Amino acid sequence: MTAARITVSTSARVGTIDRRVFGSFVEHLGRCVYDGIFEPGHPSADGQGFREDVIALVRELGVTAVRYPGGNFVSGYRWEDGVGPKEQRPVRRDLAWHSTETNQVGLHEFAHWNAKAGSEPMLAINLGTRGELEALDLVEYTNLPTGSALSDQRAANGSEEGFGVGMWCLGNEMDGPWQLGHRDAVDYGKLASRTAKALRQLQPDLQLVVCGSSNSQMPTFGTWEREVLEQSYDDVDFISAHVYYQPVDGDVDSFLASAVDMDRFIDVVGSTIDHVKAEKRSEKQVFISFDEWNVWYQQRYETVEKIAGLGNWPKAPRLLEDVYTVTDAVVVGSLLISLLKHADRVKAASLAQLVNVIAPIMTEPGGPAWRQTIFHPFAITSRLGRGEALRAEVSGPTIRTARFGDVQAVDSVVTHDDEAGTAAVFLVNRSRTDPITVDVALHGFGALTITETATLADDDPDAANTIEDQDRVAPAANDSAAIAAGVLTITLPPVSWTAVALSIEA
């Protein structure tokens, strides 16, 4: 049997894990909002029409922050459409997804849902077709105490207290030619800087996210980040990163190694941040908000699902409803490892999206809600991955990939919560053929006991959870795990993701 060795020390700290790295994303796209989180008349709906069964799954998933309302949707969105009496709200054409938006869910409804889901709101501002004044109006309406026209309007609409939103995205994917209001990096950077300065005059403690590249394959990647930050560095707190992965031309080995690309993406953006910081002689540290990431079969959308036609503007169409396999879940688990490996850089992240649309949770109108395969690595990592991220030095077999060359078959990160007396080891086996036995040497932890193991794998790597078989794929205990003299030994099946929880004796 193939073997690998990992060495970890409590002194090899990467950074403190910000709980917002376990965020997600709700956009007015397809059935994410309507027939997803919101379905009046469903047997589980609360008094405002939100599905309680979905809320329970969101809580189980461990989502800490939710980005809203977009996404591409936000660049044509007028936030005022989603407040006030529902019967008076306008119906609009959404140009981003060629759909009809009823505005029956808006700011107040999202705040209600978010509170019940136990997550922190993260709102996006339209800087595609709007500007500083509209951004100021939105923040005043959302956060400020009563005593002004907009905050009094919020109170009249049923929310005397502000919503306390602390984190705001200054637009969305403004590097993309598909984006309403797309502009070049310098123009966008100047707009973001002006908007940020204005917002801080209103509320100085806001945390602001400037738009980075919509993916690392954009021809402007790197240059975009540098030019945007040169305009806005001292005005913002985060720069965003977005990425989606799918197998290309049947190349599963490269797909399983997608985290190699995410690692490089983060390293490049981090280096660009450092360059601009030095160039400006700034004392401020800007972090990365990886606020869109997932597996997404985009080719299906481009060739089959894309809506067109002047008279064709459906309400809540079934868009981007990818059914995820075991392989997809292993990739998602490995991307979570990548995010934790960069805990010093990545202080927020959003799995895109949350319900129905490229999502860990699926629903059927009037019917059940269930967990997709990708639900499980996210939920377990969110629950166990706390404290400090520690660097894991991996040696062992490699696999050959067309896109990335030779990559380690095993990838790993370890987390350590000294205060709670716990640690967790996260592992992925990218090999499609070989089980791998791994020795994890854990230095400086003290006496360790295994409290939980979970491995996601299947004899059929294409197995999925569907409405007909909702629990076909689920993690199982890994009985091969053992620990002695500070060395954890465990066997990883082919194409698998694994978590091991450890307790540390005082």
N, C-alpha and C positions, 0 to 999 in steps of 0.2 A: 504494500500500500504506500502511496506517495505521502511524504511528510513535509511539514513546514515548521519553522520556529519563529516565535515573536518574543521580543524583549521589551518590557515596559517598566519604567521607574516612576515613582511618585514625584521625583524631581524633574521629570521631563514634561513640564507643564506647557501646554499650548496656550490656553486661555480659559477664562471663566465662561461657561455656557450660559448665554442669555436665553431665557425661556421663550422669548419671542421667535427663536429660530424654529419653533414648532407651530408656526402660523399656517393659515390657509387663505383662501381667496373665494369670494362670492361676487360674481359679475352678473349683470343682467344680460345673459347669454343663454340661448336654448332653454333648457328646463332646470337651470341651476336655482333660480328664484321661484318662478311660477311652476307648480307641480313638483318642485324640489323641496326647498325649505318652507314654502308657502302654498297651502292647498286648503282653502276654506271648504268645509263640508267633509273633509277626510275624517274618519272615525277618531283619529288621534289629535285633531286640530285643537289648539287652544282658542281663547276668546278672540284673538286677533287673526286666526287663520293659519298659524304656524304649526307644522307637524311635530308633535311631541316625540314620536318615535325617531324622527331624524335628530332632534335635539339630544336625545339620549345617546345616539350613536356618535354625534359630534363630541359630546362629553367623554365618551369612551375612547374616542380617537385621541383625545388629549390636546385639542387645538387651543393654543394660547392667545392668538391674535388673528383677526380676520380683516383682510384688505377688501375694500368695497368703495364704489360700485363698478369699478373697472380698473384696468383693462381698456381695450380699444373703445368700449362703450362710453367711457367717461369723456372722451374728446368731443363728443357731440351732445353731452348731457347738460341739461339745465336743472340744477338741484331744486330750484323753486317748484318744479313740476311735481315733486314728490312730497310736498308738505301741504297741510290744510285738509279740508274735507275731501274725502275720496271721490265723492260724486262730482266734485268740481275740478278734479285734476285732468289736465289735457292728455289726450292720446297722441303719441308721437311716432314718427318713423325713425328707427334706429339704423343709421347708415353703416355702422361697423359690422353688424351681423344680418343686415337686410331683413329686419323683423319689426313687428309692431310692439311698442312699449306702452302699456296701460297706466303705468305709474301708480299702481295700487300698493306697491311696496316702495317706500322712500326712507328718508332719514329717521323719522320717528319709529317706523316699523322695524327698521334694521336695528336701532338701539334697543328696542324691546327684545328682539330675537337674540341679539348679541349678549344681553344680560342673562337671559335664560340659558344660553349655551355656555356661559362662564368664560367668555373670551374677551379680549381687549379689542376695541375698534381701531382700525387703521384706514383713514379715509383718503381717497384720491381726489385731487382738484383738477378741473378741466382747464388745462393751459393749451389745449389744441385750438379751440375756437373762442376762448374767453381769456381774461387776463387778471391783473392785480385787483381791480375793484370787485369783481365777482368772487375772487378768492377771499378777500376781506369780508365780504358779506356773508359767505358761507361759514367762516370761522366765528364771526360775531353771532350769527344765528345759532351755531352749534354749541359754543362754549361759554359765552359771556353771561354774567349775571343780568337779571332784568334791569331795565332802566334806560334802554334804547329801543328804537323802533323794531329792530330785528329780533333782539332778545325778548322783547315784549310779545312779538308775533309768535315766537316759539312757545312762550307760556300760554298764549291764547289757543295755540294748537295742542295743548295738553301736557307740556313738559315745562313746569316752572323752573326746575333745576336744569342747568346745562348738561350736555352729554359727556363732557370731560375728555374729549378726544385729544390725545397727546401727540400722535404720530400721523404725518400728512405726506402724501406723495405729490410732488410738483409736476403733475401731468403723467403721461404714460407713453413709453416707447416713441419718444419724439424723434428718434433717429430713423424711424420706419417710414418709407414712402406711402405705405398703406394708411398711415395715421392722419386723421383730420387735423389740419394745422401743422403738418410736418414742416420742419425748418432745419437749417444747418446748425451745427453744434454751437457756434458763436452766438447766433441769434437766440437760440433756445437758452443757452447759458446766461445771457444777459436778462432774458425774461424771467428765468428762475431766480436769478439774483435779486432783481427788482421786487418780485413777488415775496421772496423770503424776507427781505428787509422790511417790507410793508407789514407782513404778518407778525414779525417780531415787535413792531411798534404797537401792535394790538395785544399780543400775548407773547412775551419774550421767551418763555420756556418751552415752546413747541419744538418737536423733533421733526426735521424736514428731510425728505428723501428726494434728491435730484435724479433725473433719468440718466442711467447709463445705457449701454447698448442693449438692444432687444435680443441679440444672441451674438456669440463670439464669431460667427461666420459672416457677419456684416462687413462689407468692404471698409467701413469707417471704424471698425472696432479698434480700440486703443487710442486712436486719434480723437475719436468722439469723447471718450472719458477725459483725456487730457484737456481738450479745448473747453469742455463744459466746466470742469473743475477750475480751470484758470479764470473763468468768469465768476464762479460762485463758491469757491472753496470755503471761505470764512463765513459764509451765510447758511451753510447746510450741515447736516450731521451724518447723512448716509448718501451713497450713490447706489442705484439699483443695478441688479444683474438679472437677466432672464435667460432660461435655456429649456428646451424640450428635446427629448431623445426618442428615436425609433430605429428599428433595424432598417438598414438601407441595402437594397438588393440582396436580401436574405443573409446578410453578414451578421450572424448572431454573436460571434466571438467579439467583434468590435462593439456591438450593442452592450454585451455584458461588461465591457470595460469602459462604459460611458463616464464613470466617475474620474477616469484619467483626464478626460476633457474638462470636467468640472474643476478638478484640481488646478489645471493649467489656467482656466478662465479666472479663477479666484486669484491665482498668483500674479497674473498680468494686471488685473484691476488693482490689486494691492500695491504692486510696484508703481503703477501710475499715480495712485494716491500719494505714495511716498515722494515721488518725483515732484508733484505739484506742491506738496507741503514744504519740501526743501526749497523749491524755487521761490515760494512766497515767504520763506522764513517764518512759517506759521507755527504757533504752539498748539493749534487745534488738531485733533485726530478725527478724520472722517472714516466711517466704517462702511461695510457692504450690507445692503438689504437685498438678499436673493429672493425677491418677492414674486417671482414666477419660476417654478421648476416642476417638472414631472416627465413621465413618458406620455407622448402624444403622437398618434399615428396621423400626422398632418397630411400625408399623401391622400388618405381617404377623404379628408375634408376638401382638398383642392380638386379632386377628381369626381367625387360623388355627392357631397353634401352641400356644397356652396350654393346659396340661394340667389337667384337672379330673376329679373322680370319686373317691369314697371308696376304691374298689378298684383305682384306676389310678395306680400309682407305678412307672413304668418305670425301668430302669437305663440310664444314659447314652443318653437319647433324642436324636434329631436335632433340636436346638433352635437357633434363631438362626443357621442356617448360610447367611447371606447370600452370594450370588455377586456379586462386585464388578466393576463396569464401568470403562472408561477414565475416564468422568466422575467416578465415585467416587474413583479414584486421584488425579485432579487435585485434588479437594477435600481428600483426605488430605495431599497435598503442600503445599497452601496452608495447612492447619492447622499443619503442621510449620514453615512460614515464620512463622506467627503466634507459635508457641512460642519460636522463636529471636529474634524481634523483641522479646520480653519476657524476655530472658536475665537481666536484673537482678531480675526478680520470680519467674520460674518456674525452680526449681532441681531439680525432679523431675517426671516425667510418665510415664504408662503407657498405651500403645495397648491398648485393650480390645477383644477379647482376643487370645490368641496363636495358638491352633490350633482350627480348625473352627468355633468360636463367634465370629461377627462378627470374622473373623480373617484375617491375611495368609497363613497357611499352612493348607492343607486336606489331609486324609488320607482314605483308604478302608481299612476293616479288611482286613488281609491283602494290601493293595495299595499303591499309590504315595502319596507325599506331593508336593504341588506348591505353587507360588507363585501367590497371587491377584494381581490388578493392583495392589492397595495395598501389596504387599510391596516393590515397586521404589522408590518415592519414599522410603520409610522407610529401606531398606537403604543407598541412596546418600547420603541426608542424614546418617545416622549415621556413615558412613565419611568423608565430606568435611567435615561441619559441626563444626569444632574451633576452639578458641582463643577469640577475642572475637567477639561479634555486633556488627555495625556498622549504623547507621541508614541506610537507603536512601531518598533523597528522590525520589519518582516523580511525573512529570508526563506527561500523555498522554490518550488517549481514555477515556471512561467508558462504563459500561453502566447501563441503567435497570433497577432491580429493584423488585419490589412490596414487599418487606420492608424493604430498607435504603436505598431511594432511589437516587440516582446514586452508583456506586462506581467506583474505578479499575479499568480492564480488566486492567492489569498490576499485580501485587504482587511484592515482592522483599525479600530480606534478603541481606547479604553477611557472610561469616565470614572471620576473619584470624587465622592462627596464626603469629605473628612468629617464634617459636622454630624452628618447622619450615620457615619460608620458603614458606608456602602460603596460598592464599586460595580461597574458593569463592563463586560467585554462584548464588543460587536464585531462579527466576522462575516465575510462573504467568500464563497468558493465559486470562482468564475469558470472553472473547468466544466465542460459539458460531458466529460467521460469518466473522470477519476474522483473517487472520494479522497479526501486529504486529512490525515491526522496531524493536528497542530498542537505543539507544546507552547504555552504562553507563560513565560517566566515573569513573575510579578514581583518586583523589587521594592522594598520599603513600605509595604502595606501592613505588615504584621500577619497574624494568623487569620486565614481566610476560610470561609465556608460557602459552598454553593447553596443558594436559596431558590434558584429558578433557572431553568433552561428552556429555550424555545427555538426550534428550527423550522423554517419554511422551506419545504422541498417536496417533490412529488416525482414518481416514476414517469409521469407525463408532464414535461415542462410547459406544455401548452394548456394544461388544465386551468379552468376558470370557474368562478362563482357566477351563477346565472339565476334568474328568477325561478327557474325550474329546479335548480340544485344550488341553493344559496350558501351552503357550507361545504361545498365540494373540496375547497382548499382552506386549510387552517394550520397554524403552527402547532407543532407537537413537541413534547419534552424530548430532549436528546439524552438518552440513557448512557451514552458513551462518556459523558463528562465526568471527570474526577480531578481532585486537587490534592497535592501532597508536596510538602516542603516548598510552598510558594509557587508551584508549577501547575497550571491548569492544562490538562490534556483532554482533547475533544476531537471527534471525527466529524468532518463536514461532508455531507453528501454532495454529489455533483449538482451544479446550479442551485445553490442554497444560500440562505441568509440565516444567521444564528445570533442569538443574544444569550449571555450568561450573566445572571445577577449574583453578586457576592456580598456577604456580610463580613465585616472586619471586627474581630474581637477587641474589646477595649483593653 
